[in-house]
Structures are given as C-alpha cells and as structure tokens.
Amino acid sequence: MKKVSTTKKEAEPKEASPSERIDAKIEELGDWRGETLARVRAIIREADPEVEETWKWRGVPVWEHAGIICTGETYKAVVKLTFAKGASVEDPAGLFNSSLEGNTRRAVDIREGEVIDEPALKALVQAAVALNTTRKSASKKAGG
C-alpha cells in the first residue's frame, strides 16, 4: 500500500492593497514622476483624510470619496491628475490645464520641475469631495 502525503497547501500569496500598489508604482517610477505622484498623493490625503485609495484600469491610482475624486496617471512628460467631475468644480486658481474641452472631466498636467500650488490643489480636492457628497445625499433624498 502506497502512503499518501498530506502536506498542507501553501498559503496563497496575498494580493497587494491599492495603497501598496500605489507605493510600488511610485518606487518603480524612481524619477521626478514618482516624486510628483507621491507629493500629490500626500496633498490629496491632507485635503481629505477620509479619502479611499483604489487601483483601477490596469494600473491607475484613483482617489475616491463618495465617488471618484481624481486619478493619477503618469506619462513620459506629465503626471496627470484627472478630476472625474472637474467641469463642475470651481477652479479659482486656474489649475486645470488639460482636458478642458469635455463636458465632465478636467485635468491638471504637472511637468518636470513645475511647482505644485498646494493650497489650490487642496481646494480642488475638497470641492470635488463636496460635489460628490452633495450629489450622493441628493440622490438618497430623491430615492426616498
């Protein structure tokens, strides 16, 4: 009679959390784009301590609070913060400099060496959160 081996199955590797994936993306970039992405991430977290980090569309960092606030895409020449409802958000400092032709989104392209207007970016994030939470509560009231 053959002896059957009953070894415990190896534990499945734990999938990285969205925050861990963003950490890895920043490290993987290893240049000004990683530094810029890390800086805007810190600003977003300061602007909204309740922000939720998610990871979508095969590698895009996303910040959410009652819906998408913005995404953080990285390209060769820019780090692009695309605000999902940017066309509906006040931008008194004029940070939006990309995707201006659409009816919904607006983006901030940050190039190497550019200084980020932190108070203005915080204000944009907070305005986007306010818009998301206002729309969420309005749809709840309408739905009954």
Secondary structure as GFF3:
##gff-version 3
##sequence-region A 1 144
A	DSSP	alpha_helix	18	29	.	.	.	ID=ss1
A	DSSP	alpha_helix	32	47	.	.	.	ID=ss2
A	DSSP	beta_strand	52	56	.	.	.	ID=ss3
A	DSSP	beta_strand	60	64	.	.	.	ID=ss4
A	DSSP	beta_strand	68	74	.	.	.	ID=ss5
A	DSSP	beta_strand	78	83	.	.	.	ID=ss6
A	DSSP	three_ten_helix	86	88	.	.	.	ID=ss7
A	DSSP	beta_strand	106	111	.	.	.	ID=ss8
A	DSSP	alpha_helix	118	143	.	.	.	ID=ss9
###
